[in-house]
Amino acid sequence: QAAWCELPARVLLVLTSQRGVQMYESDGSTMVFWHALDIPEHPAAHSVFARGIAAAGGRFICVGTSFGAVLVFDIPPKGTNVTLNEVLEQHRDPITDIAAEQGQAPDGAGDLVTADDSGTLCLWSTGEEFTLLGQIPGSGCTCSSVRLWNGIVAAGYGDGQIRLWEAGSGRICAQVSAHARWIYALDLAPLTGKLLSGAEDSFVHVWKLSKNPDTDDIEIQHCHAECVTDTQVCGARFCDPGGDTFAVTGYDLSEILCYGLA
């Protein structure tokens, strides 16, 4: 995986692989930091890798691993003195995705969510030490992608469902059979609450998340659908904070397709 991590003082390009974690200056010109994964002498049946990247807490970058651990790196305002601040070891299965709050979290809701192969979600409060606020048990179906916005956790699963949870209480608020096959990508437009989902069924959907002002219930509304013919969608991202444009790619596609919402 690759992601630009935006911190108040700097932006880093973070890459994860089967060997470890690499951090570069935002233009890719200079490697700032390299962290190798510990590969056991007698490897188990599953492979070793890092997966899931998020900037959190103003000065940290969190990266997940196949061991179920989340590595928390402390990033200096400049220079290469990156340090491993702590390791979060709450998950028992490989980490699939990590997301930080993209809006304004309600009191007590936490500002980081981690997901794993069993579908378990952990909610954290960041700081000098990360605090586990709650855990949403998995049902055995992989949570492949997760996003966090205004105290709403949006999670995409291998069964094609999108589920919305309250980040404060862990209560499920909505469940949508969004796709016919495995969801591989979710993205959120922080200014509008639009949610983008892409899956193996060749479809990309745009949804709108909101809170009912009268009941404070979390609601989801379908806005747009796009079929990328004969393509198993594996990547989908908004290109702007308002969610007016998005980009899509697929497994056997050497192109990135860009769409605009009228």
Secondary structure by P-SEA (a helix, b strand, c coil): cbbbbbcccbbbbbbbcccbbbbccccccccccccccccccccccccccccbbbbccccbbbbbccccbbbbbbbccccccccccccccccccccccccccccccccccccbbbbcccbbbbbbbbccbbbbcbbbbbccccccbbbbcccbbbbbcccbbbbbbcccccccccccccccccccccccccccbbbbbbccccbbbbbbbbbcccccbbbbbbccccccccccccbbbbccccccccccccccccbbbbbbcc
